[in-house]
Amino acid sequence: TIPGVLQVTASVPFPLTGGFNATRWGTEAALADPALLQSADFQTVLPGYFETLRTPLVEGRTFVDADNAPGRNVVVIDRLLAAKAFPNESAVGKRLVVRPNLLADVVGVVAHQRASSLAQLGREQIYFTDGFMGHGVVSRWAVRTIGDPATYAHAVRAALATDSSGIVVTELRTMEALI
């Protein structure tokens, strides 16, 4: 409701901040042979995350609100993981084994995001919704604004202070400062 704020989303971790964790994944063949499981970085996000960060969609779609419900086993993967898991074919509509023996449908492929540095490509990435992870996992918020985002700091802090969500702002940086 802050004038000039276009989009808001959240994730954990956040690109270029490090702290990414590994998860195991495999194609459906890994159900019969766990030795086929591989490792990738994972990130938990809210619907609207890719749009707010302007992460290009390569194919398929990004998360919608309905995907954020518990029991919705859908994932978005990055271009690197798609090429590794499904070389020379579309990843959308395919299934990945994630977590121990849980199948998730790939609904979209996005461009790769750098986890800790612009100088390092990093590992392949898989994205889960906050609902998939049980809700309340995301803790890094992104606010897209019109004009200089630094001028919105006071308004964002004030809005959150009057909100009953319990969100506490401990650090506020512009993406330019993060880069």
GULO-961517 format. One record per residue (C-alpha): residue in one letter; residue number from 1; x, y, z. Coordinates in steps of 0.05 Angstrom, whole numbers. Example, Ala and Ser with C-alpha at 12.3 -4.5 7.8 and 13.67 -1.06 7.14 Angstrom:
residues 2
<zavex><marza>A</marza><paro>1</paro><east>246</east><north>-90</north><up>156</up></zavex>
<zavex><marza>S</marza><paro>2</paro><east>273</east><north>-21</north><up>143</up></zavex>
***
This chain:
residues 179
<zavex><marza>T</marza><paro>1</paro><east>0</east><north>0</north><up>0</up></zavex>
<zavex><marza>I</marza><paro>2</paro><east>61</east><north>46</north><up>-2</up></zavex>
<zavex><marza>P</marza><paro>3</paro><east>56</east><north>93</north><up>-62</up></zavex>
<zavex><marza>G</marza><paro>4</paro><east>112</east><north>77</north><up>-110</up></zavex>
<zavex><marza>V</marza><paro>5</paro><east>121</east><north>5</north><up>-87</up></zavex>
<zavex><marza>L</marza><paro>6</paro><east>109</east><north>-39</north><up>-148</up></zavex>
<zavex><marza>Q</marza><paro>7</paro><east>122</east><north>-109</north><up>-122</up></zavex>
<zavex><marza>V</marza><paro>8</paro><east>141</east><north>-145</north><up>-58</up></zavex>
<zavex><marza>T</marza><paro>9</paro><east>167</east><north>-216</north><up>-50</up></zavex>
<zavex><marza>A</marza><paro>10</paro><east>210</east><north>-257</north><up>-3</up></zavex>
<zavex><marza>S</marza><paro>11</paro><east>260</east><north>-314</north><up>-6</up></zavex>
<zavex><marza>V</marza><paro>12</paro><east>312</east><north>-350</north><up>35</up></zavex>
<zavex><marza>P</marza><paro>13</paro><east>368</east><north>-344</north><up>21</up></zavex>
<zavex><marza>F</marza><paro>14</paro><east>374</east><north>-284</north><up>-24</up></zavex>
<zavex><marza>P</marza><paro>15</paro><east>418</east><north>-279</north><up>-87</up></zavex>
<zavex><marza>L</marza><paro>16</paro><east>489</east><north>-252</north><up>-77</up></zavex>
<zavex><marza>T</marza><paro>17</paro><east>485</east><north>-261</north><up>-1</up></zavex>
<zavex><marza>G</marza><paro>18</paro><east>512</east><north>-332</north><up>3</up></zavex>
<zavex><marza>G</marza><paro>19</paro><east>482</east><north>-380</north><up>51</up></zavex>
<zavex><marza>F</marza><paro>20</paro><east>453</east><north>-426</north><up>-2</up></zavex>
<zavex><marza>N</marza><paro>21</paro><east>441</east><north>-498</north><up>20</up></zavex>
<zavex><marza>A</marza><paro>22</paro><east>445</east><north>-561</north><up>-19</up></zavex>
<zavex><marza>T</marza><paro>23</paro><east>389</east><north>-608</north><up>-34</up></zavex>
<zavex><marza>R</marza><paro>24</paro><east>389</east><north>-675</north><up>-68</up></zavex>
<zavex><marza>W</marza><paro>25</paro><east>353</east><north>-684</north><up>-134</up></zavex>
<zavex><marza>G</marza><paro>26</paro><east>348</east><north>-734</north><up>-190</up></zavex>
<zavex><marza>T</marza><paro>27</paro><east>306</east><north>-754</north><up>-249</up></zavex>
<zavex><marza>E</marza><paro>28</paro><east>253</east><north>-808</north><up>-238</up></zavex>
<zavex><marza>A</marza><paro>29</paro><east>307</east><north>-860</north><up>-251</up></zavex>
<zavex><marza>A</marza><paro>30</paro><east>336</east><north>-842</north><up>-182</up></zavex>
<zavex><marza>L</marza><paro>31</paro><east>276</east><north>-875</north><up>-149</up></zavex>
<zavex><marza>A</marza><paro>32</paro><east>304</east><north>-942</north><up>-170</up></zavex>
<zavex><marza>D</marza><paro>33</paro><east>377</east><north>-923</north><up>-163</up></zavex>
<zavex><marza>P</marza><paro>34</paro><east>393</east><north>-872</north><up>-108</up></zavex>
<zavex><marza>A</marza><paro>35</paro><east>465</east><north>-869</north><up>-134</up></zavex>
<zavex><marza>L</marza><paro>36</paro><east>437</east><north>-825</north><up>-190</up></zavex>
<zavex><marza>L</marza><paro>37</paro><east>418</east><north>-770</north><up>-140</up></zavex>
<zavex><marza>Q</marza><paro>38</paro><east>457</east><north>-705</north><up>-148</up></zavex>
<zavex><marza>S</marza><paro>39</paro><east>465</east><north>-640</north><up>-110</up></zavex>
<zavex><marza>A</marza><paro>40</paro><east>440</east><north>-570</north><up>-126</up></zavex>
<zavex><marza>D</marza><paro>41</paro><east>429</east><north>-506</north><up>-87</up></zavex>
<zavex><marza>F</marza><paro>42</paro><east>358</east><north>-493</north><up>-66</up></zavex>
<zavex><marza>Q</marza><paro>43</paro><east>320</east><north>-430</north><up>-50</up></zavex>
<zavex><marza>T</marza><paro>44</paro><east>251</east><north>-421</north><up>-19</up></zavex>
<zavex><marza>V</marza><paro>45</paro><east>210</east><north>-365</north><up>-51</up></zavex>
<zavex><marza>L</marza><paro>46</paro><east>142</east><north>-333</north><up>-52</up></zavex>
<zavex><marza>P</marza><paro>47</paro><east>101</east><north>-328</north><up>-116</up></zavex>
<zavex><marza>G</marza><paro>48</paro><east>122</east><north>-265</north><up>-152</up></zavex>
<zavex><marza>Y</marza><paro>49</paro><east>195</east><north>-274</north><up>-133</up></zavex>
<zavex><marza>F</marza><paro>50</paro><east>222</east><north>-281</north><up>-204</up></zavex>
<zavex><marza>E</marza><paro>51</paro><east>180</east><north>-223</north><up>-229</up></zavex>
<zavex><marza>T</marza><paro>52</paro><east>202</east><north>-177</north><up>-173</up></zavex>
<zavex><marza>L</marza><paro>53</paro><east>275</east><north>-193</north><up>-184</up></zavex>
<zavex><marza>R</marza><paro>54</paro><east>264</east><north>-193</north><up>-260</up></zavex>
<zavex><marza>T</marza><paro>55</paro><east>295</east><north>-262</north><up>-267</up></zavex>
<zavex><marza>P</marza><paro>56</paro><east>281</east><north>-282</north><up>-340</up></zavex>
<zavex><marza>L</marza><paro>57</paro><east>234</east><north>-339</north><up>-351</up></zavex>
<zavex><marza>V</marza><paro>58</paro><east>265</east><north>-388</north><up>-400</up></zavex>
<zavex><marza>E</marza><paro>59</paro><east>205</east><north>-435</north><up>-408</up></zavex>
<zavex><marza>G</marza><paro>60</paro><east>141</east><north>-454</north><up>-375</up></zavex>
<zavex><marza>R</marza><paro>61</paro><east>116</east><north>-410</north><up>-319</up></zavex>
<zavex><marza>T</marza><paro>62</paro><east>136</east><north>-384</north><up>-251</up></zavex>
<zavex><marza>F</marza><paro>63</paro><east>99</east><north>-397</north><up>-186</up></zavex>
<zavex><marza>V</marza><paro>64</paro><east>28</east><north>-374</north><up>-176</up></zavex>
<zavex><marza>D</marza><paro>65</paro><east>-9</east><north>-365</north><up>-110</up></zavex>
<zavex><marza>A</marza><paro>66</paro><east>-41</east><north>-435</north><up>-116</up></zavex>
<zavex><marza>D</marza><paro>67</paro><east>29</east><north>-466</north><up>-118</up></zavex>
<zavex><marza>N</marza><paro>68</paro><east>43</east><north>-438</north><up>-48</up></zavex>
<zavex><marza>A</marza><paro>69</paro><east>-5</east><north>-486</north><up>-14</up></zavex>
<zavex><marza>P</marza><paro>70</paro><east>22</east><north>-545</north><up>26</up></zavex>
<zavex><marza>G</marza><paro>71</paro><east>20</east><north>-609</north><up>-15</up></zavex>
<zavex><marza>R</marza><paro>72</paro><east>32</east><north>-574</north><up>-82</up></zavex>
<zavex><marza>N</marza><paro>73</paro><east>94</east><north>-610</north><up>-105</up></zavex>
<zavex><marza>V</marza><paro>74</paro><east>117</east><north>-564</north><up>-160</up></zavex>
<zavex><marza>V</marza><paro>75</paro><east>186</east><north>-533</north><up>-171</up></zavex>
<zavex><marza>V</marza><paro>76</paro><east>220</east><north>-483</north><up>-215</up></zavex>
<zavex><marza>I</marza><paro>77</paro><east>291</east><north>-499</north><up>-236</up></zavex>
<zavex><marza>D</marza><paro>78</paro><east>345</east><north>-457</north><up>-267</up></zavex>
<zavex><marza>R</marza><paro>79</paro><east>373</east><north>-464</north><up>-337</up></zavex>
<zavex><marza>L</marza><paro>80</paro><east>435</east><north>-501</north><up>-312</up></zavex>
<zavex><marza>L</marza><paro>81</paro><east>396</east><north>-555</north><up>-276</up></zavex>
<zavex><marza>A</marza><paro>82</paro><east>348</east><north>-563</north><up>-335</up></zavex>
<zavex><marza>A</marza><paro>83</paro><east>406</east><north>-574</north><up>-382</up></zavex>
<zavex><marza>K</marza><paro>84</paro><east>438</east><north>-625</north><up>-335</up></zavex>
<zavex><marza>A</marza><paro>85</paro><east>374</east><north>-663</north><up>-319</up></zavex>
<zavex><marza>F</marza><paro>86</paro><east>340</east><north>-661</north><up>-387</up></zavex>
<zavex><marza>P</marza><paro>87</paro><east>393</east><north>-647</north><up>-440</up></zavex>
<zavex><marza>N</marza><paro>88</paro><east>365</east><north>-625</north><up>-508</up></zavex>
<zavex><marza>E</marza><paro>89</paro><east>293</east><north>-629</north><up>-485</up></zavex>
<zavex><marza>S</marza><paro>90</paro><east>242</east><north>-587</north><up>-447</up></zavex>
<zavex><marza>A</marza><paro>91</paro><east>243</east><north>-594</north><up>-372</up></zavex>
<zavex><marza>V</marza><paro>92</paro><east>172</east><north>-568</north><up>-364</up></zavex>
<zavex><marza>G</marza><paro>93</paro><east>124</east><north>-623</north><up>-347</up></zavex>
<zavex><marza>K</marza><paro>94</paro><east>180</east><north>-670</north><up>-325</up></zavex>
<zavex><marza>R</marza><paro>95</paro><east>186</east><north>-695</north><up>-254</up></zavex>
<zavex><marza>L</marza><paro>96</paro><east>245</east><north>-692</north><up>-206</up></zavex>
<zavex><marza>V</marza><paro>97</paro><east>258</east><north>-731</north><up>-144</up></zavex>
<zavex><marza>V</marza><paro>98</paro><east>269</east><north>-681</north><up>-88</up></zavex>
<zavex><marza>R</marza><paro>99</paro><east>276</east><north>-695</north><up>-14</up></zavex>
<zavex><marza>P</marza><paro>100</paro><east>275</east><north>-769</north><up>1</up></zavex>
<zavex><marza>N</marza><paro>101</paro><east>232</east><north>-801</north><up>-53</up></zavex>
<zavex><marza>L</marza><paro>102</paro><east>185</east><north>-742</north><up>-65</up></zavex>
<zavex><marza>L</marza><paro>103</paro><east>167</east><north>-728</north><up>-137</up></zavex>
<zavex><marza>A</marza><paro>104</paro><east>156</east><north>-655</north><up>-158</up></zavex>
<zavex><marza>D</marza><paro>105</paro><east>132</east><north>-629</north><up>-224</up></zavex>
<zavex><marza>V</marza><paro>106</paro><east>176</east><north>-578</north><up>-260</up></zavex>
<zavex><marza>V</marza><paro>107</paro><east>130</east><north>-520</north><up>-280</up></zavex>
<zavex><marza>G</marza><paro>108</paro><east>183</east><north>-472</north><up>-303</up></zavex>
<zavex><marza>V</marza><paro>109</paro><east>256</east><north>-458</north><up>-320</up></zavex>
<zavex><marza>V</marza><paro>110</paro><east>288</east><north>-391</north><up>-303</up></zavex>
<zavex><marza>A</marza><paro>111</paro><east>356</east><north>-359</north><up>-316</up></zavex>
<zavex><marza>H</marza><paro>112</paro><east>411</east><north>-376</north><up>-266</up></zavex>
<zavex><marza>Q</marza><paro>113</paro><east>421</east><north>-330</north><up>-206</up></zavex>
<zavex><marza>R</marza><paro>114</paro><east>489</east><north>-320</north><up>-173</up></zavex>
<zavex><marza>A</marza><paro>115</paro><east>488</east><north>-344</north><up>-101</up></zavex>
<zavex><marza>S</marza><paro>116</paro><east>547</east><north>-309</north><up>-70</up></zavex>
<zavex><marza>S</marza><paro>117</paro><east>586</east><north>-271</north><up>-122</up></zavex>
<zavex><marza>L</marza><paro>118</paro><east>581</east><north>-243</north><up>-192</up></zavex>
<zavex><marza>A</marza><paro>119</paro><east>649</east><north>-274</north><up>-205</up></zavex>
<zavex><marza>Q</marza><paro>120</paro><east>627</east><north>-345</north><up>-189</up></zavex>
<zavex><marza>L</marza><paro>121</paro><east>573</east><north>-382</north><up>-228</up></zavex>
<zavex><marza>G</marza><paro>122</paro><east>555</east><north>-428</north><up>-171</up></zavex>
<zavex><marza>R</marza><paro>123</paro><east>515</east><north>-492</north><up>-173</up></zavex>
<zavex><marza>E</marza><paro>124</paro><east>450</east><north>-509</north><up>-207</up></zavex>
<zavex><marza>Q</marza><paro>125</paro><east>388</east><north>-485</north><up>-170</up></zavex>
<zavex><marza>I</marza><paro>126</paro><east>320</east><north>-511</north><up>-153</up></zavex>
<zavex><marza>Y</marza><paro>127</paro><east>265</east><north>-467</north><up>-125</up></zavex>
<zavex><marza>F</marza><paro>128</paro><east>210</east><north>-488</north><up>-76</up></zavex>
<zavex><marza>T</marza><paro>129</paro><east>151</east><north>-447</north><up>-52</up></zavex>
<zavex><marza>D</marza><paro>130</paro><east>146</east><north>-426</north><up>20</up></zavex>
<zavex><marza>G</marza><paro>131</paro><east>84</east><north>-470</north><up>24</up></zavex>
<zavex><marza>F</marza><paro>132</paro><east>122</east><north>-531</north><up>-1</up></zavex>
<zavex><marza>M</marza><paro>133</paro><east>170</east><north>-521</north><up>56</up></zavex>
<zavex><marza>G</marza><paro>134</paro><east>115</east><north>-512</north><up>108</up></zavex>
<zavex><marza>H</marza><paro>135</paro><east>105</east><north>-436</north><up>108</up></zavex>
<zavex><marza>G</marza><paro>136</paro><east>143</east><north>-384</north><up>147</up></zavex>
<zavex><marza>V</marza><paro>137</paro><east>211</east><north>-402</north><up>119</up></zavex>
<zavex><marza>V</marza><paro>138</paro><east>224</east><north>-340</north><up>77</up></zavex>
<zavex><marza>S</marza><paro>139</paro><east>260</east><north>-285</north><up>113</up></zavex>
<zavex><marza>R</marza><paro>140</paro><east>293</east><north>-240</north><up>61</up></zavex>
<zavex><marza>W</marza><paro>141</paro><east>246</east><north>-190</north><up>30</up></zavex>
<zavex><marza>A</marza><paro>142</paro><east>252</east><north>-153</north><up>-36</up></zavex>
<zavex><marza>V</marza><paro>143</paro><east>214</east><north>-90</north><up>-52</up></zavex>
<zavex><marza>R</marza><paro>144</paro><east>213</east><north>-63</north><up>-124</up></zavex>
<zavex><marza>T</marza><paro>145</paro><east>200</east><north>11</north><up>-126</up></zavex>
<zavex><marza>I</marza><paro>146</paro><east>193</east><north>69</north><up>-174</up></zavex>
<zavex><marza>G</marza><paro>147</paro><east>255</east><north>113</north><up>-170</up></zavex>
<zavex><marza>D</marza><paro>148</paro><east>309</east><north>109</north><up>-116</up></zavex>
<zavex><marza>P</marza><paro>149</paro><east>293</east><north>50</north><up>-70</up></zavex>
<zavex><marza>A</marza><paro>150</paro><east>334</east><north>81</north><up>-13</up></zavex>
<zavex><marza>T</marza><paro>151</paro><east>281</east><north>135</north><up>-6</up></zavex>
<zavex><marza>Y</marza><paro>152</paro><east>229</east><north>83</north><up>13</up></zavex>
<zavex><marza>A</marza><paro>153</paro><east>267</east><north>56</north><up>74</up></zavex>
<zavex><marza>H</marza><paro>154</paro><east>228</east><north>99</north><up>125</up></zavex>
<zavex><marza>A</marza><paro>155</paro><east>160</east><north>83</north><up>93</up></zavex>
<zavex><marza>V</marza><paro>156</paro><east>175</east><north>8</north><up>92</up></zavex>
<zavex><marza>R</marza><paro>157</paro><east>198</east><north>8</north><up>165</up></zavex>
<zavex><marza>A</marza><paro>158</paro><east>136</east><north>49</north><up>185</up></zavex>
<zavex><marza>A</marza><paro>159</paro><east>88</east><north>3</north><up>148</up></zavex>
<zavex><marza>L</marza><paro>160</paro><east>118</east><north>-59</north><up>180</up></zavex>
<zavex><marza>A</marza><paro>161</paro><east>117</east><north>-27</north><up>249</up></zavex>
<zavex><marza>T</marza><paro>162</paro><east>41</east><north>-19</north><up>244</up></zavex>
<zavex><marza>D</marza><paro>163</paro><east>31</east><north>-88</north><up>214</up></zavex>
<zavex><marza>S</marza><paro>164</paro><east>13</east><north>-147</north><up>258</up></zavex>
<zavex><marza>S</marza><paro>165</paro><east>56</east><north>-197</north><up>218</up></zavex>
<zavex><marza>G</marza><paro>166</paro><east>114</east><north>-193</north><up>266</up></zavex>
<zavex><marza>I</marza><paro>167</paro><east>165</east><north>-178</north><up>212</up></zavex>
<zavex><marza>V</marza><paro>168</paro><east>225</east><north>-142</north><up>240</up></zavex>
<zavex><marza>V</marza><paro>169</paro><east>272</east><north>-103</north><up>194</up></zavex>
<zavex><marza>T</marza><paro>170</paro><east>343</east><north>-116</north><up>216</up></zavex>
<zavex><marza>E</marza><paro>171</paro><east>379</east><north>-93</north><up>153</up></zavex>
<zavex><marza>L</marza><paro>172</paro><east>357</east><north>-54</north><up>92</up></zavex>
<zavex><marza>R</marza><paro>173</paro><east>401</east><north>-50</north><up>29</up></zavex>
<zavex><marza>T</marza><paro>174</paro><east>388</east><north>-31</north><up>-42</up></zavex>
<zavex><marza>M</marza><paro>175</paro><east>404</east><north>-83</north><up>-95</up></zavex>
<zavex><marza>E</marza><paro>176</paro><east>457</east><north>-36</north><up>-122</up></zavex>
<zavex><marza>A</marza><paro>177</paro><east>492</east><north>-36</north><up>-55</up></zavex>
<zavex><marza>L</marza><paro>178</paro><east>486</east><north>-112</north><up>-51</up></zavex>
<zavex><marza>I</marza><paro>179</paro><east>518</east><north>-119</north><up>-120</up></zavex>
***
